[in-house]
Amino acid sequence: MHLAVTAGHAGHGKSALVRALTARDPAGPGSAGAGPPAGGRIGFIDVPGGERSVPAVIAGAATVPAVLFAVAADEGWTAQSAEHLAALDALGVRHGVLAVTRSDLADPRLVLRQARERLAGTALGGVEAVAVSAVTGAGLDELAAALDRLAARLPVPDPDAPVRLWADHADSDGGLTVVTGTLGGGTVRPGDELVLLPSGGRARVEAVESGGGPRARPFAPSARARGFARVTLSLRGGAPGPAVTAAVAPGRWTLTACVDVRTRFGEASGRLARQMILHLGSAAVPVRLRPLGPDTARLTLNARLALHVGDTGLLRDPARRTVAGVSVLDVRPPPLVRRGDAAARARELASWPDRPGGAVILARHGVLRRSELEPMGCAPPPDAVVPDDGWLADPGHWASLRERLGEEVARHATERPRAPGVPLETVRLRLGLPSRRLAAALVRPPLRLEGGRVHGPAAPARSAMPPGIAAAVERLRAELSRAPFDAPAAERLAELGLTGGALAAAERAGAVLRLGDGVVLLPGADREALRILSALPQPFTPGQAGDALATSRRVAVALLRHLDHLGFTERRRS
């Protein structure tokens, strides 16, 4: 069954109309009757009159798709009628029926024409209009038929949609939290787990009742409830008591207190008050507004809401009695900390639709976990790159990252020719990636990943050494085979014939590892030293390193400086 909210001036016969249509008395603020008696398919959320009427109309209209707008034939259009219509229009409500009530007290034709003129310039322009009297019953059949035709045009809620029950009544009962509200979509059953806002605590559904008003029949126990429906849930756990604004399916919504929105207002967003009330669903949250562009703004909420991009709500300034519709563009907006950030953000948002899809959101973030994108209300775009299980990347951003990785590897090779590739952690930090696995996924030929480091294209074959130098290297290799870290002194290197140009040629050929302080070892000695030193209790001193490597302090310090330069060790100063 569909639901419609009532709207119109207090005392214009909304509740009497609901009573006449449903043969039931409304149970109070926020109550809902059944459909019209003759097989009707629309129930009603009947809102209170008086000063609270505007927030109540907003809360009702934000959770259901249609309105029954009442104007009395004997009083006509009023300031409160106009205020209700402005709120409905700002919310974008476009489905409804206009009822000119109390037609037994005055000729309804003048008011009917007047009300149609007021509605003509809004989203409700063109809705069916019926003159009716709840006292005599005149026009009730025509109104019921109009409501049935309205029901046939309304969107059908998705029973598999993520659950978000906006709460308009909550209390405690025997250790349970009892929440009543409007379920706009999805299905809720006993045993389901829900997140309660604003606390964020989790609760288990013990019982489901659906039907009438808060804790009042015709609510009845049910195996499940599907939107649209008025629902009461008995919940165990979470935050007990009345401080509940919504109950939502875990992991299916983004819980946020900061959003970027597009405003629908007669003037630029900069003319709106900086402190306003955001009405979204049945929640009414004070917000701080920061204008970005002519029709975009950032809202900082004083409490978290469960939101999707594309959600619509309303900003209201009770003091000035102004309202502005908003559509949520980003539920995880970037920080605005540097000069020019706000202007750049405004330019970016100007190109976004009111309901951004997964491609837009993924392009903004570049890389996102799938588990982050879907709670924003977005499906993964079909062309998304899947670099690793659970991750999604925008194709353009991923291509840019690959290009930057190649540049980083080339720069590293130029600046540190003796360092074997760029560590994955360095790649992650320089490219702003959230995971080393993503950094590894970027590596494609001619780049290669070896030992946790990204290397450039394989170097050409080393040049052959002259026979005399090759013989000198072989003598050095024989001496170091038994003690790989016992670097020969300068005198011994001279005896071996490895000085000056000969030593430089051997180094260019990759036949020796030349460190500072005249230390010469064989290639791979640094990696073997790292393996041995990794087994020591951390941290360790150069003396302890020398003992572990069975070498002098001079060689140990040279090796430690070399490993520190490569990023494998960290020097701690006492």
N, C-alpha and C positions, 0 to 999 in steps of 0.2 A: 504494500500500500504506500502511496505517496503522501507527503505532508506539505501543508501550506501554513505560513504564518499569517496571523491577522494584523492589520494595520489600520490606522485612522484615529481621529480625535476621540479622546476619552468620553464615554457617554453616547457615542453614535451607534451603539447597538451591536458591537462585535460579538460579545458573549451571548447576547440573546439570539443572534443569528446562528452561532455554533450550536446553541441549545436546540433551536428549531430544526437544524439540519441533522443533528446526531441523536436527538432525544436524550441527551445527557447534559448535566450541569458541568461546566468547566470546573476542575478541581482546584484552580488557583493559578497564580503566575506560572507560566511555562507549561501549563497542562495541555494535553492533547486528547481530543475525542476520537471516536471511530469515524468511518466514512459516512456519507449521507445514507439514509435508510434504504433507498431503492437501489441497492447494488452499487453504491458509490465507491470510489477508489481513492478518495482523498480524506485524510485526517487533518486536524488543525492544532497548531500551537497557538493558544490564545494568550496574548500578552496583556499586562496590566495597563491601566491608564495612569494619568497624573504625571509627575515629574520624571518618574522612572520609565515612561513609555518609550522614549527614543532609544535608550540602551537596550530595552527588552526587544523592540522591533529589530534592532541591529543584530542582537544575539540570535533571534529566531531566523531572520532572513539569511544570516551567514551560515546556517547549518542545513537549510532546506531550499529547494529551487523555486518555490512559488509563493504568491501572496494573495490573500483575500482582502482587498482594500475597501473599507466601509466609509461612506460619507452620508450623513443624515439629511433627508429631504427637507426637514423643517429648520435646519441650521446652516447647511451648506458648507462650503470649503472654509477651513480655519487655518490659523497659523500653525497649529499642531499637525494638521493634515499636510501642510507644506513641508514641515520639518521631517515627518515620516517619509514623505515622497523623496525628499533630498537624500535621506539616508539610503533608501532602497535604490535610487538611481546611482549613487556613488558605489554601491555594492555590485551594480550591474544586473540587478534582478529584472528579468524580462518576461517571466511567465506569471500570469495572474488573472484574476477576475475582479472587476469593479462592481461593488454592490451599493446601490443607493438605498439606504435603509429608511425605516419609518415612513414609507410611502403612503401609509394610511393617515398621516398627519398633515401632509402637504403634497402638492403636485410635484412629482419627482423630475419633470422634464427639464426645468431650468437648472437644477443642481446637476442632473445628468450631463447636460451640455457643458456646464462650468467645469465639472471634474474631468471630462474628456479633454477639454482645452488644456488643463493643468498637466495631464498625463502625456499630452501629445508630444512635447519636446523631450521626453525621457525614454529610458529603455522599455517602459511599460506602455508607451503609446500604441494604440491599436488593440489593447486587450478587450475581451468581451465585457459588456456592461449590462447589468440587470437591475431593474427597480423591484424592491422586495419589501414585505412587511412581515416581521416575525410574529406580530400580534394576530393578523388576519390570515396569514399563510399565503397571501397574494405574492406571486413571483417565485415562491420556493421551488416549485418543480422546474421552472426555467433556470434558476440558479444552480440546482443540482445537475441539470443537464449540461450547463456551461462548465461546471467543475469536472464532470466526467470527460468532456471534450478536452479540457485542460490536462487532465491526467494522461490522456492518450498521447499528448505531445511532449510530456516531460521525459527527461533522460532516465534510463533505467540504471540504477546503481549496480556496480560490479560486485557480485558476492565474494569474489576473491581479492578485492582491494584490501590494502592494509587498514586495519581497524584504527579509527580515531573517534572516540566517544567524547564529545564536548560536554562537560558537566555543568549543569545549572543548579544542581542541588546535591549536597553530600552531607552525611552525618555518620555517627558511629552507632553500632547496634550489636551488643554482645561480643565485642572483640573484632567485629567485621566493619569494614568501611563500605557504606551503602551509597552508591553514586547513581544519580538519575541524569539522563541527558538524551541528546539526539544522535543516533548513529547514522551517519551519512553514507556509509558504504561498508563493504566487508561483512564478515560473519563472526559472531562471538559466541562461544560455547562454554559451559562449565568445564573447568580444568585448564582453560587457556591462561597463559601468563601475560600480564599487561604491565606497562610502565606507567606509574602515576606521576603527574606533573602538578606543581613545579618541583617536587622533591626528587624525582628520578628513581624512587624506590620501586621494586617489583612486587606485584601482588598476583595471587591466584584467584581466578573466578570460581566462586563456590556455587552461585546460583544466578540464573538469568530470568528476568521478568520483562515482558514487553506489552505495550498497550497504552494505558492512560497516563495520568499525571504522577507527580512525585509521591511514591509510596501509597498510591490510591488506586483502587480498582477503576477501570477494568484491566489493570496490570495482572498478569497471570503467569505462573511458572512456565518456563519454556525450555525445550532442549537446546534451542539456539535462537539468536535474533539476527536478522539481516537488515541492512539499511535499505530504504529509509524506515526508521522506526524510533519510537520513544522507548527507551530501555532503562531498566534499573538493574544494576549489577551489585551483588554482594561479594566483596573482595576480602581476602585474607592476606595480611602482610602489607608491605609498602609503608606509607605514611598514614596512619589511622586518623580519622576525624574529618572535619569539614574542609580542610585546606587542600582541595583537589580541584584543578581546573580542567583536566583531561585525563583519559586513560587510553593508551595507544599501544599498538603491537610493537614489541621490542625489535630493534634493529631495522625497522621499516620507515622511520622518520628521523630527520635531523633535529636534535634538541639544541636550540640556539637562542641567544639573547642579542644577536646583532644580525641585521639583514639589510640588503640594498633593495629598494623598491622603486617602481614607477608610480607616480601619482597622477590621479585624474581629478583635476581641479580647474576652476575657471581662470585662475591666475598661476603664475610660476610658483614652483615649490618654495622658492625663497620668500614668498609672501606668507607662507604658513607659519604658525607659532612654533617656537623651538621646543616647547613642552606640550605634548598632546596625549590623548588616550588612543591606543591602538585596539580596535575591536576586531577580533578574528575568531570565528566560531562564537562560542559563548564567553570567551575570555575578554577581559577589558584590562589592558596592561598600560601603565604610564610609560611613555617613551621620550627619549631625547632625539630631536630631528636635526640632521645636518644636511642642508641642501648640497647637491652635487651639480646636476645640470638643471635645465628649465623644468623638466618633468621627472627627475630622479633625485633620490635622497637616501641617506643612510639613517637607519633607526637603531638606536641602542635601547633595548628593553630592560625593564627592571626585574623581569622574571623570564625564565626560559619557556619557549613554546615549541611544540612538535610541528615542524613545517616541511612542506615541499616547495620547490620553485613552482611558480604559477598559482600558488594560493592567493586568494583575494580577501581583502579586509577593508577596514575603514578607519581613517584618522579623524578624531573628533576633538574640537576645542569647546568644552562646555561653556566657557566664559563668553566666547564670541558667537557661539551657536553655529560654527562653521564645520563642514565635513569635507573630506576628500577621500575618494576611493584609492586603494593601493593594490598593486599586484606585486608579489614577491619575485624578484629577479635572481637573487643569490642568497642562499642560506649560510654560506661560508665565505663572506666577502674578504678581500685582502686588507691588511692593515693600511691605514693612511698616515704615514709617519713623516715622510719627507715633503719638502716644498714641491708643489706641482702634482702630488699623488692624486688629490681630489679631482683636479681638472682632467688628468689622464683617465681616471676611472669614469668620469662623466662621459668622455668621448667614447670609451669602450661600451658603456651601457646604452648609449644612444643607438647603437646598431642592433641591440638585442630585441627579440620579440617579447611580448608580455608574458608568454609562457615558454621560457627557454628549454630546448631539448637537450639530450645527452651530448650531442656534438658541440653545442655552444659551451656547456659547462666544462666538458673535458678539455676543450681548447683553452679555456681560461686557466685551468689548473695545470695543464700539460700532462701530468701523470697522476692517476688516482687508483686507489683500490676499488675493485668492483663493489665491495661492501660499503664504500663511501658514496659512490655515485647513486646507487639505487635508493638509499634512504633520503636522497635529495629529491626523489620523485622522478628520476630520469632513467630511461632505458639506455644501455650501452649502444653507441652508434655502430652501424654495421661495418664501417671502415676502420674501427678502432684497432690499434696495434695491441696484441696481447703478448708482451715481452716475457711474462712470467705468470705462473698460476696466481690468480687473484688480483693481478694488476692490469690496468688499461692505460694506453697512451694515445694522445692525439697524433695522427700521422705526421702532420707538419712539424710538430714539436719534436717527435722522435727523430725525424730526419735531421733537424737542426742539432740535436744532441750528438748524433753520430758525427756530424761535420766538426763540431766543437771538440769531440774526443780525439779525432785525428789531429787537430791543431794542438791540443794539449800534449799529445805524445810526441809530436815533432818538436815542440818548444822544449820539452823535457830533454829530448835527445841532444838538442843544441846546447842547452844550458848545463847539462850534467852528462857529458858523454860517457863517463865511467859508471854511471848508475844504470843498473839493469831494468829499465822500464819504469812505468808509473804505478805506484801502489793503488789497488782498487779503492781504498779509503780516500786517497787523494782525489781520484777520479770522481767519487761520489760527492765529495765536498765541493769541488770546483764546478761540477755540473748541477749542483743543487738537487741531487737525487735523494729520496728518502730511504733507499736500500742499496746495499752492495750488490745484491742479486740483479737489480736493474742495471747497475754499472757493468756487470759482467755480460748481461744480455745485449748490451750495445756493441760488444766487440765482434767484428766481422773482418774477414780477410780484406786487405793485407795485414790488418792488425791481428795480434794473437795474444792470448792470455796464458801465462805460464807462471806457476808459483805465486799466484795472487797479485801479479803485476801485469800491466798492459804494455806490450812491446810493439814497436813499429815493424815495418817490413824487415824480413831477415836480411842481415848485412851480407854483402857479397863475400865470396870466399876470401879468406885471409891471404895476403900475399906471401909467397914463399920467402923464407929467410936464406940468406947466403949460407953455404955449408959450414963456415967457421962459427957463425952465430948459432946455427942449429945445434952444432956439437957442444957449444958452451951451455945452451939450455938443457941438453940431455944430461950434462954433468951436474947441473943444478938440480934437475929432477931426481937424479940418483941420490943426491945428498939429502933432499927433503922427503924422500919416500918413507924414511923411518921416523922423522920428526917434522911433520908438515908445517909447524909454526916456528921452527928454529931458524929464523931468517939469518943468512950469512952476513957478517960484518962487511964494511966497505972494502977492507983489505982482501977478504976472501972473494968478493965479487970481482975485484981486479985480477986475482989469480985465475979465476974462471974465464976471464975475458968478457965480462958483462959490465962495461962502463961506457959512459958517453954515448956515442952514436949506436954502438952495438946494443946497449940496453934499451935505447929508444926504439930501435928496429924490432927487438923482441916484444916490446910492449905493444907496438902497432900491430904486430902479427897475432896478438892475443896469447902469446906463449908464456907471459909472466903477469903477475898481479903486482903492480908497483904502488906502494902506499907512501904516506908521508914519513919524514925522518929517515929516508934511505932504506926503508924496509921493502924487500923484494921477496915475494912468495909465488907459489904456483897458482894458476887460475882455479877457482872453486874453493880456495882456502877460506875466503870470507863466509861462504855458505856453510862450510863445515864448522867454522868457529861459532856461527850463529846457532847451529844445532846444539853444540856443546854448552854454550852459555845459556841457552833457553832452559836447560835442566837445572841450573843453579838456583838457590833461593834468591828471590828478588826483593830489593835491589842488591847489587854486589859491587865491590870495589875493583879498581884496576888490578890491585894485587891479587885478589881472589880470581879474577879473570886470567891473570898470568899463570897462577897455579893450575887452574883447570885446563889451560891449553898447553901446559908444560913449556912455557916460553918466558922470555924476559919481560920486565915491565915496559921497556921501550916498544917491543912488538905488540904487546897487549894494548897499550894506549893507541898505537897506530891503527890497529884493527877496530877498536871501539870507536875511534873518530870516523873511520870509514863507514862502519855500520850505522852510526848516528846520521851521517850525511845521506845515507840511503833511506833513512826513516825506519830502520829496523830496531833501533834502540833509542832510549831517551836518557839524556844526562840530567841527573838530579844534583842540584847545588846545595851543599850543606849550609 
